[in-house]
Amino acid sequence: MRNIKKLLVFKWIVGLILACTGSAWANSFDDFFIAVAKDDVATVRQLGQRGFDLNTRNAAGEHALYLAIRGDAPQVTDFLLSQNKVDVEARTSKDESPLMIAAIKGQLDLAKRLIARKAEVNKPGWTPLHYAASHGDDNSAAMVRLLLEHHAYIDAESPNKTTPLMMAAQYGSAGVVKLLLEEGADPLLRNERGLTAIDFARQANRQASADIIAAFVRAQQPKGKW
């Protein structure tokens, strides 16, 4: 009888410990992602020091570094990037990476740090170069140059065969269109719908980009002989 009582007491203690541990983890989980959203780096740092896994994902499967960059939380971003154990290539369910978000937001210094941490410049599917080319700010050319300097494939095809030049033609600046063409992008490639970069520009009523592409194509045509 005494042994049975001891066993029951032991199980009760173990259950209590597990319940407390589970409750503490749940609280830490919520505190962590609230802190990321608020750019509360002190809380994020404290949780990390207490052993909370900085690579934990939220209920949607999103990594804290991705969320910090997307949500404009610079202090948390800086801290997470300084931690070697943080996975800089953690992807979302849509296959977006932290570098892709930095690229589309035009955060050049952040992109440099991510690349220095071995973030993938040439990932399959949609790439950081697609995202950089989509950024409409004239300063986006610097981001495109950075990626090209790190061997980004200039004619990378998305799952539907859209290229960075097509994205620039529809969403980006005319300066980026010109830069991509000068760096060797092929303006005659077609996506799954049979559209070329100039079609993208015309559909988006971006006449300046359409004119740049048309002039480039004409310049590449062989000269006739009379």
Protein Blocks (a to p, Z undefined) as FASTA:
>chain_A
ZZmmmmmmmmmmmmmmmmmmmmmmmmmmmmmmmmmmnopaklmmmmmmnopafkbccfko
pafklmmmmnopaklmmmmmmpmklcfkbccfkopafklmmmmnopaklmmmmmmnopaf
bbghjdfklmmmmpmbfklmmmmmmmmmnopafkbccfkopafklmmmmmmcfklmmmmm
mnopafkbccfkopafklmmmmnopaklmmmmmmmmmmmpccddZZ
